[in-house]
Amino acid sequence: MRIGVAATPEVAIPTLEWLLSSKHTIELVITQPDKPAGRGRVLTQTAVADWAQQNKIAVVKPSVSSELIGVINDLDCVITIGYGVLLPQTILDLPQYGFLNLHFSLLPQYRGAAPVQHALLNGDVQTGISVFQLDRGMDTGPIYAQIDVAIEPQWRSFELLQRLAERGVEAVDKALEMIAQEQLPTPQTGVPSFAPKISKQDALMDFSKPAHTIVNAIRAYTYEPGAWCLWRSEPFKVSAATIAEDHLIPEAAIAVFNNCVFVGCANGTALELLRVVPAGKKEMDAIDWARGARLNGGESFG
């Protein structure tokens, strides 16, 4: 099949690599326009654009969706993976078999921009992948393929996302085979849930909640946008933590003993901090931060 891929983030690359070595042909890659990035605000292209150029595949960076008219009409289908742009039905209808989307949940669960983060926030032990036909709704189209994926208890969002990206290849392969055999997708059934985009404010840790809730939040928000609080009036991120047993520490209070760093949470629960990112510094072990910070007794997170 003659395929286009509309994608932006690195999680699309496993599927792109598979397509490159498959019986299908990647005719072009569609990605978002270059944007300023970093402290210097240097104009930077997407990870997918980098990959396409390295593999000598045509790249299109439309500013508006109408720029795709005449560009994708001769394709068999377009696969979207985190493209980040809602396309009108007039564009979705241009390829022969329309647009497929690789979505990182078992639809209709977690429709929306952040299914991985919300699965971790809710403490789910299982999630999965769906490949479905894009329509005018938000992740509402009929499904070609789904794959279950177990969530390891230590995984954070970037680790789960990488696993889903790797397994997504299987689902895309199955969907394309179904199209080739003229098999129709199945309408979604069940009660939907939603996974809206995560903001920095969403990632503010609340130590008036139980430790297990905060651990789930840290897993969900690492590394973007990063679970954070305030310490000495500066932003302070926690990138890894675990539930600490039998430690009675006041909510948000910091305690250091036995070469470990703890913080009190609700209902007499506590966290052991493992990895942290103080303001203006790189990620480090929590105990190294505590030693360097020369913590005074009675300090708390804000």
C-alpha positions as CSV (number, residue, x, y, z in Angstrom):
1,M,0.0,0.0,0.0
2,R,1.0,3.6,-0.6
3,I,1.0,5.2,2.8
4,G,1.5,8.6,4.3
5,V,2.3,9.1,8.0
6,A,1.1,12.2,9.9
7,A,3.1,12.3,13.1
8,T,5.1,14.6,15.4
9,P,6.7,12.9,18.4
10,E,9.4,10.2,18.7
11,V,6.9,7.6,19.6
12,A,6.0,7.4,15.9
13,I,9.4,6.2,14.9
14,P,9.0,2.4,15.7
15,T,6.0,2.4,13.3
16,L,7.9,4.4,10.7
17,E,10.9,2.0,10.9
18,W,8.6,-1.0,10.5
19,L,6.9,0.5,7.5
20,L,10.2,1.3,5.9
21,S,11.2,-2.4,5.9
22,S,7.7,-3.7,5.2
23,K,5.9,-4.5,1.9
24,H,4.3,-1.1,2.1
25,T,5.7,2.2,0.8
26,I,5.9,5.4,2.8
27,E,5.2,8.0,0.2
28,L,5.5,11.0,2.5
29,V,5.6,12.2,6.1
30,I,3.3,14.9,7.3
31,T,4.3,16.8,10.5
32,Q,3.9,20.1,12.3
33,P,5.8,23.2,11.2
34,D,9.1,24.0,12.8
35,K,8.8,25.7,16.2
36,P,11.1,27.7,18.5
37,A,12.6,25.4,21.2
38,G,15.0,25.5,24.0
39,R,16.4,28.5,25.9
40,G,17.7,30.0,22.7
41,R,14.3,29.6,21.1
42,V,16.0,28.1,18.0
43,L,13.6,27.1,15.2
44,T,13.5,23.3,15.4
45,Q,11.8,20.7,13.4
46,T,10.0,17.7,14.8
47,A,11.6,14.3,15.6
48,V,9.6,12.8,12.8
49,A,10.9,15.4,10.3
50,D,14.4,14.5,11.3
51,W,13.7,10.8,10.8
52,A,12.2,11.4,7.4
53,Q,15.1,13.5,6.1
54,Q,17.6,10.9,7.3
55,N,15.7,8.3,5.4
56,K,15.2,10.5,2.3
57,I,11.4,10.5,2.6
58,A,9.4,13.6,1.5
59,V,8.2,15.8,4.3
60,V,5.2,18.1,4.3
61,K,4.7,20.7,7.1
62,P,1.2,22.2,6.5
63,S,0.3,25.4,8.4
64,V,-3.4,24.7,7.6
65,S,-5.0,21.4,6.7
66,S,-6.2,22.6,3.3
67,E,-2.6,22.5,2.2
68,L,-3.0,18.7,2.1
69,I,-5.4,18.8,-0.8
70,G,-3.7,17.5,-3.9
71,V,-0.9,16.1,-1.7
72,I,-2.5,13.0,-0.2
73,N,-5.3,12.3,-2.7
74,D,-3.4,9.4,-4.4
75,L,-2.4,7.6,-1.2
76,D,-4.1,4.4,0.0
77,C,-4.2,5.7,3.5
78,V,-2.6,8.0,6.1
79,I,-1.6,6.8,9.5
80,T,-1.6,9.4,12.3
81,I,0.5,9.0,15.5
82,G,0.4,11.9,17.8
83,Y,0.1,14.4,15.0
84,G,-1.6,16.9,17.3
85,V,-3.9,18.5,14.7
86,L,-7.7,17.9,14.3
87,L,-8.5,17.4,10.6
88,P,-11.8,18.1,9.0
89,Q,-13.8,15.3,7.3
90,T,-13.0,16.8,3.8
91,I,-9.3,16.0,4.4
92,L,-10.0,12.6,6.1
93,D,-11.9,11.5,3.0
94,L,-9.0,12.2,0.5
95,P,-7.0,9.0,0.7
96,Q,-8.7,5.9,-0.7
97,Y,-9.1,4.3,2.7
98,G,-9.0,7.4,4.7
99,F,-7.0,8.0,7.9
100,L,-6.0,5.5,10.5
101,N,-5.0,6.6,14.0
102,L,-2.7,4.7,16.4
103,H,-4.0,5.5,19.9
104,F,-2.4,4.4,23.2
105,S,-5.5,3.1,25.0
106,L,-8.2,0.5,24.6
107,L,-10.9,2.6,23.2
108,P,-13.4,3.8,24.2
109,Q,-11.4,4.2,27.3
110,Y,-9.3,7.3,27.6
111,R,-10.3,9.2,24.5
112,G,-8.2,12.4,24.2
113,A,-4.7,13.7,24.2
114,A,-3.2,12.0,27.3
115,P,-4.3,8.4,27.6
116,V,-1.0,7.1,29.0
117,Q,-0.9,9.7,31.8
118,H,-4.5,9.1,32.8
119,A,-4.0,5.3,32.9
120,L,-1.1,5.8,35.3
121,L,-2.9,8.5,37.4
122,N,-5.8,6.0,37.9
123,G,-3.4,3.2,38.9
124,D,-4.4,0.9,36.1
125,V,-2.5,-2.3,35.7
126,Q,-3.6,-2.9,32.1
127,T,-3.9,-0.6,29.1
128,G,-3.4,-1.2,25.4
129,I,-3.4,0.1,21.8
130,S,-6.1,0.8,19.3
131,V,-5.9,1.4,15.6
132,F,-9.1,3.0,14.3
133,Q,-10.6,4.8,11.4
134,L,-10.5,8.6,12.0
135,D,-13.8,10.4,11.8
136,R,-15.0,13.9,12.8
137,G,-15.3,12.9,16.5
138,M,-12.6,12.8,19.2
139,D,-11.2,9.2,19.0
140,T,-14.7,7.9,18.2
141,G,-14.1,6.0,14.9
142,P,-14.5,2.2,14.3
143,I,-11.7,0.0,15.4
144,Y,-9.5,-2.2,13.2
145,A,-7.2,-3.7,15.8
146,Q,-6.5,-3.6,19.6
147,I,-3.7,-5.1,21.7
148,D,-3.6,-5.4,25.5
149,V,-0.5,-4.3,27.3
150,A,0.2,-4.9,31.0
151,I,1.5,-1.9,33.0
152,E,4.6,-2.7,35.1
153,P,4.2,-1.2,38.6
154,Q,7.5,0.8,38.3
155,W,6.8,2.3,34.8
156,R,6.5,6.0,34.4
157,S,4.7,7.6,31.5
158,F,7.8,7.8,29.2
159,E,8.5,4.1,29.8
160,L,4.9,3.0,29.2
161,L,4.7,5.2,26.1
162,Q,7.8,3.5,24.7
163,R,6.4,0.1,25.3
164,L,3.1,1.0,23.6
165,A,5.0,2.5,20.7
166,E,6.9,-0.7,20.2
167,R,3.7,-2.9,20.4
168,G,1.8,-0.4,18.2
169,V,3.6,-1.9,15.2
170,E,1.6,-5.1,15.6
171,A,-1.7,-3.3,15.6
172,V,-0.8,-1.2,12.6
173,D,0.2,-4.3,10.7
174,K,-3.0,-6.0,11.5
175,A,-5.1,-3.0,10.5
176,L,-3.4,-2.7,7.1
177,E,-3.9,-6.4,6.5
178,M,-7.6,-6.0,7.3
179,I,-7.9,-3.2,4.8
180,A,-6.1,-5.2,2.1
181,Q,-8.6,-8.0,2.7
182,E,-11.5,-5.5,2.6
183,Q,-12.5,-6.3,6.2
184,L,-14.5,-3.5,7.9
185,P,-13.6,-2.0,11.3
186,T,-15.9,-2.6,14.3
187,P,-17.8,0.3,15.9
188,Q,-16.7,1.2,19.4
189,T,-18.9,-0.2,22.2
190,G,-19.0,0.5,26.0
191,V,-19.0,3.6,28.1
192,P,-16.2,6.0,27.0
193,S,-13.8,7.8,29.4
194,F,-11.7,10.8,28.6
195,A,-8.1,11.8,28.9
196,P,-7.7,15.5,28.4
197,K,-4.3,17.2,27.9
198,I,-2.2,17.6,31.0
199,S,-1.2,21.1,32.2
200,K,1.7,22.1,34.5
201,Q,-0.8,23.0,37.2
202,D,-2.3,19.4,37.0
203,A,1.1,18.1,37.9
204,L,1.4,20.1,41.2
205,M,1.7,17.5,44.0
206,D,-0.8,17.7,46.8
207,F,0.6,16.1,50.0
208,S,-2.9,16.2,51.6
209,K,-3.6,13.1,49.4
210,P,-2.5,9.5,50.3
211,A,0.9,8.4,49.2
212,H,-0.3,5.9,46.6
213,T,-2.2,8.7,44.8
214,I,1.0,10.9,44.7
215,V,3.1,8.0,43.5
216,N,0.7,7.5,40.6
217,A,0.9,11.2,39.8
218,I,4.7,11.1,39.8
219,R,4.6,8.1,37.4
220,A,2.1,9.8,35.2
221,Y,3.8,13.2,34.9
222,T,7.5,12.1,34.5
223,Y,9.1,13.6,32.6
224,E,6.6,15.9,31.0
225,P,5.4,18.2,32.5
226,G,7.0,16.7,35.7
227,A,5.4,16.3,39.1
228,W,6.4,19.3,41.1
229,C,6.0,21.3,44.3
230,L,7.7,24.2,46.0
231,W,10.8,24.0,48.2
232,R,12.2,27.1,49.6
233,S,10.0,29.0,47.2
234,E,11.5,27.4,44.1
235,P,10.0,24.7,41.8
236,F,11.1,21.2,42.8
237,K,10.3,18.1,40.8
238,V,10.2,14.5,41.9
239,S,10.8,12.0,39.1
240,A,10.7,8.7,41.1
241,A,9.3,7.8,44.5
242,T,7.8,4.8,46.3
243,I,5.4,4.3,49.2
244,A,7.1,4.2,52.5
245,E,5.8,1.9,55.2
246,D,5.5,2.7,58.9
247,H,6.6,6.4,58.8
248,L,4.4,8.9,60.7
249,I,5.4,12.2,59.2
250,P,3.2,15.4,59.1
251,E,1.8,16.2,55.7
252,A,4.4,17.8,53.3
253,A,7.1,17.6,56.0
254,I,10.5,16.4,54.9
255,A,12.4,13.8,57.0
256,V,15.9,12.3,56.4
257,F,17.1,9.1,58.2
258,N,18.9,5.9,57.3
259,N,20.2,7.6,54.1
260,C,16.6,8.0,52.8
261,V,14.4,11.0,52.2
262,F,10.7,10.9,53.2
263,V,7.8,13.2,52.9
264,G,4.5,12.9,54.8
265,C,1.2,12.4,53.0
266,A,-2.5,12.0,54.1
267,N,-3.8,9.4,56.5
268,G,-0.4,8.7,58.1
269,T,1.1,7.6,54.8
270,A,4.5,8.7,53.5
271,L,6.7,8.7,50.3
272,E,10.3,7.8,50.0
273,L,11.8,10.1,47.4
274,L,14.2,8.4,45.0
275,R,15.0,10.9,42.2
276,V,14.5,14.6,42.3
277,V,15.2,17.7,40.1
278,P,15.8,20.8,42.1
279,A,15.3,24.2,40.4
280,G,18.1,24.9,37.9
281,K,19.8,21.5,38.4
282,K,19.9,18.1,36.8
283,E,18.1,15.0,38.0
284,M,19.8,13.4,41.0
285,D,19.3,10.9,43.8
286,A,17.1,12.3,46.5
287,I,19.7,11.6,49.3
288,D,22.4,13.5,47.4
289,W,20.1,16.5,47.1
290,A,19.3,16.3,50.9
291,R,22.9,16.2,51.8
292,G,23.8,19.2,49.6
293,A,20.7,21.1,50.7
294,R,21.7,20.9,54.4
295,L,18.0,20.5,55.4
296,N,17.0,22.2,58.6
297,G,14.6,20.4,60.9
298,G,11.0,21.1,60.3
299,E,11.3,21.9,56.6
300,S,8.3,21.2,54.3
301,F,7.3,21.2,50.7
302,G,4.8,23.8,49.5
